[in-house]
Amino acid sequence: MSVEQVDVLVIGAGPSGTVAASIINKAGYKVKIVEKMQFPRFVIGESLLPKCMEPLEEAGFLPYIQAKGFQEKFGAKFVNADKQIMDFNFSDQFTKGWTHTWQVKRADFDHTLAMAVEEMGVAVEYQTTVTKIVFEGTDSLTTVTKADGSEKQIKARFIVDGSGYGRVIPKMFGLERESNLPPRKALFTHIRDVRRLDMNYTEPNRILIVDHSPGVWVWCIPFSDGITSCGFVAEPSFFDSFTGTPEEQLRAAIASDPNIAERFEGCEFMFEPRILQSWSSTCDSFYGDGFVLTGNVTEFLDPIFSSGVTLATVSAQRAAHLVIRQLQGEKVDWQKEYMDECMIGVNAFRTYVMAWYDGRLQKIFFNEQRPHDIVAKICSVLAGYVWDQNNPFVKDSEASVNRLIRLIELNKQITSA
Ligand SMILES: Cc1cc2nc3c(=O)[nH]c(=O)nc-3n(C[C@H](O)[C@H](O)[C@H](O)COP(=O)(O)OP(=O)(O)OC[C@H]3O[C@@H](n4cnc5c(N)ncnc54)[C@H](O)[C@@H]3O)c2cc1C
């Protein structure tokens, strides 16, 4: 069996894998990505957050992305069944940072990043699946299987596992842990959104999130080519009331929602709706001797605030810097400098995910009186700036949300008295 030697082996050519590979490659190390699929390949996760522009910029990807003409995204709009609206503009956010990003078809976006990193000198081997890893200290010997069934081995000084839902190292080494979030299901497709502009439903330059009913919400993510991604998310039992094919079920679900029924009625579905479920997961540790986990492999909570690609690329950026330091012979405190730092962002988002599903966040979003400074602070969270310790809605997220709810309820009591 042939054996190749690299400094760093990256598993997966998703956003976390390519960001990590690019930054480590720039530092002069020999990096190789192995990717199970042939690109372009479909993956969900199409609405980005401004914070992810930082790792994409450092990885050198922005010019490649800009050249693609993806739909620019300037905010996030929430609407409920009573047609009350909360429209967040990233330009109003509290934290200083990027005020826009993109809405992307991930097949094209991820392929763009993978081709960019290849152009920068990183070898990307597609249809190559990691099947075995043996560690000797921090060195490793990885066996990969090609599409034709042939095998080869790759020796590396360090492994970055960015395998997303593949969760290669956690599965191989028993690091997976069940999430404490209840299992949820998504049913989604891409729709030819012919009435998008003339019926004045939404500006294409923001994600629309429809609060359908308690525990049920819908994403509408317009792309630059007139197609819009649309998906329902709910506990699995919600979908039991819809029968027939996935297309019939999704059409019936859409017809049940006054905010989108007319907009999407009779519109062409670009593919048979897909189903994903039980995506929340976590790991005992995000690192070990000779490896680090990045992106979705670490912890994925929920799609409600489009945090996935941002957490993926920010963790990859952070991991890449630490890998470089370790390869340079420095001692890295992976717990403190990596896992604890990652968890600051994950836990801030967790507060808002929980508050969305138990209805607290809707009380804030759809309240008539919304002080501008508070909207700005929550806007920063929704823009992905979840490491800004100057923002009380990040630093003490749970307490800040609850304090605001109490204030809203008190105001309501006073005005109704
Ligand atoms: C319903 C739903 C909606 C979502 N919506 C959003 C959204 O709007 N915005 C957002 O930011 N996020 C969203 N997400 C999350 C998003 O999908 C992920 O967070 C994001 O794709 C993570 O990127 P990644 O690079 O970690 O992994 P991925 O993008 O999954 O890439 C991992 C790569 O590793 C490869 N791989 C797997 N196993 C192996 C193996 N054994 N060997 C080699 N390669 C392997 C895979 O083929 C894949 O290409 C959503 C998630 C769900 C479930």
The ligand as an SDF file (V2000), in Angstrom:
LIG
                    3D

 53 58  0  0  0  0  0  0  0  0999 V2000
  -31.7190   21.6120    8.6570 C   0  0  0  0  0  0  0  0  0  0  0  0
  -30.4150   22.3510    8.7590 C   0  0  0  0  0  0  0  0  0  0  0  0
  -30.3140   23.6620    8.2840 C   0  0  0  0  0  0  0  0  0  0  0  0
  -29.1140   24.3620    8.4140 C   0  0  0  0  0  0  0  0  0  0  0  0
  -29.0620   25.6760    8.0040 N   0  0  0  0  0  0  0  0  0  0  0  0
  -27.9230   26.3830    8.1950 C   0  0  0  0  0  0  0  0  0  0  0  0
  -27.8240   27.7490    7.7780 C   0  0  0  0  0  0  0  0  0  0  0  0
  -28.7640   28.3410    7.2500 O   0  0  0  0  0  0  0  0  0  0  0  0
  -26.6360   28.3930    7.9850 N   0  0  0  0  0  0  0  0  0  0  0  0
  -25.5530   27.7650    8.5450 C   0  0  0  0  0  0  0  0  0  0  0  0
  -24.5210   28.4100    8.7330 O   0  0  0  0  0  0  0  0  0  0  0  0
  -25.6120   26.4740    8.9160 N   0  0  0  0  0  0  0  0  0  0  0  0
  -26.7500   25.7660    8.7470 C   0  0  0  0  0  0  0  0  0  0  0  0
  -26.7810   24.4500    9.0970 N   0  0  0  0  0  0  0  0  0  0  0  0
  -25.5540   23.8210    9.6070 C   0  0  0  0  0  0  0  0  0  0  0  0
  -24.5470   23.4900    8.4720 C   0  0  0  0  0  0  0  0  0  0  0  0
  -25.0980   22.4870    7.6610 O   0  0  0  0  0  0  0  0  0  0  0  0
  -23.2390   22.9870    9.0800 C   0  0  0  0  0  0  0  0  0  0  0  0
  -22.9890   23.6200   10.2970 O   0  0  0  0  0  0  0  0  0  0  0  0
  -22.0260   23.2150    8.1780 C   0  0  0  0  0  0  0  0  0  0  0  0
  -22.1970   22.5960    6.9510 O   0  0  0  0  0  0  0  0  0  0  0  0
  -20.7810   22.6970    8.8830 C   0  0  0  0  0  0  0  0  0  0  0  0
  -19.6610   22.8030    8.0460 O   0  0  0  0  0  0  0  0  0  0  0  0
  -18.4610   21.7810    8.2220 P   0  0  0  0  0  0  0  0  0  0  0  0
  -17.3690   22.2520    7.3470 O   0  0  0  0  0  0  0  0  0  0  0  0
  -18.1920   21.5460    9.6480 O   0  0  0  0  0  0  0  0  0  0  0  0
  -19.0460   20.3670    7.6760 O   0  0  0  0  0  0  0  0  0  0  0  0
  -19.6460   19.9790    6.2450 P   0  0  0  0  0  0  0  0  0  0  0  0
  -20.0490   21.1520    5.4860 O   0  0  0  0  0  0  0  0  0  0  0  0
  -20.6820   18.9330    6.5350 O   0  0  0  0  0  0  0  0  0  0  0  0
  -18.4000   19.2960    5.4990 O   0  0  0  0  0  0  0  0  0  0  0  0
  -17.8480   18.0760    5.9580 C   0  0  0  0  0  0  0  0  0  0  0  0
  -17.2590   17.3030    4.7870 C   0  0  0  0  0  0  0  0  0  0  0  0
  -16.6010   16.1300    5.3040 O   0  0  0  0  0  0  0  0  0  0  0  0
  -16.7850   15.0560    4.3840 C   0  0  0  0  0  0  0  0  0  0  0  0
  -16.6120   13.7740    5.0800 N   0  0  0  0  0  0  0  0  0  0  0  0
  -17.4720   13.1680    5.9340 C   0  0  0  0  0  0  0  0  0  0  0  0
  -16.9840   11.9710    6.3300 N   0  0  0  0  0  0  0  0  0  0  0  0
  -15.7910   11.8140    5.7050 C   0  0  0  0  0  0  0  0  0  0  0  0
  -14.8210   10.7650    5.6880 C   0  0  0  0  0  0  0  0  0  0  0  0
  -14.9680    9.6240    6.3990 N   0  0  0  0  0  0  0  0  0  0  0  0
  -13.7090   10.9320    4.9430 N   0  0  0  0  0  0  0  0  0  0  0  0
  -13.5350   12.0570    4.2110 C   0  0  0  0  0  0  0  0  0  0  0  0
  -14.4290   13.0870    4.1710 N   0  0  0  0  0  0  0  0  0  0  0  0
  -15.5400   12.9600    4.9130 C   0  0  0  0  0  0  0  0  0  0  0  0
  -18.2180   15.2850    3.9030 C   0  0  0  0  0  0  0  0  0  0  0  0
  -18.4400   14.6480    2.6620 O   0  0  0  0  0  0  0  0  0  0  0  0
  -18.3140   16.8070    3.8190 C   0  0  0  0  0  0  0  0  0  0  0  0
  -18.0650   17.3040    2.5230 O   0  0  0  0  0  0  0  0  0  0  0  0
  -27.9740   23.7370    8.9910 C   0  0  0  0  0  0  0  0  0  0  0  0
  -28.0730   22.4190    9.4460 C   0  0  0  0  0  0  0  0  0  0  0  0
  -29.2740   21.7290    9.3530 C   0  0  0  0  0  0  0  0  0  0  0  0
  -29.3530   20.3290    9.8740 C   0  0  0  0  0  0  0  0  0  0  0  0
  1  2  1  0
  2  3  1  0
  2 52  2  0
  3  4  2  0
  4  5  1  0
  4 50  1  0
  5  6  2  0
  6  7  1  0
  6 13  1  0
  7  8  2  0
  7  9  1  0
  9 10  1  0
 10 11  2  0
 10 12  1  0
 12 13  2  0
 13 14  1  0
 14 15  1  0
 14 50  1  0
 15 16  1  0
 16 17  1  0
 16 18  1  0
 18 19  1  0
 18 20  1  0
 20 21  1  0
 20 22  1  0
 22 23  1  0
 23 24  1  0
 24 25  2  0
 24 26  1  0
 24 27  1  0
 27 28  1  0
 28 29  2  0
 28 30  1  0
 28 31  1  0
 31 32  1  0
 32 33  1  0
 33 34  1  0
 33 48  1  0
 34 35  1  0
 35 36  1  0
 35 46  1  0
 36 37  1  0
 36 45  1  0
 37 38  2  0
 38 39  1  0
 39 40  1  0
 39 45  2  0
 40 41  1  0
 40 42  2  0
 42 43  1  0
 43 44  2  0
 44 45  1  0
 46 47  1  0
 46 48  1  0
 48 49  1  0
 50 51  2  0
 51 52  1  0
 52 53  1  0
M  END
$$$$
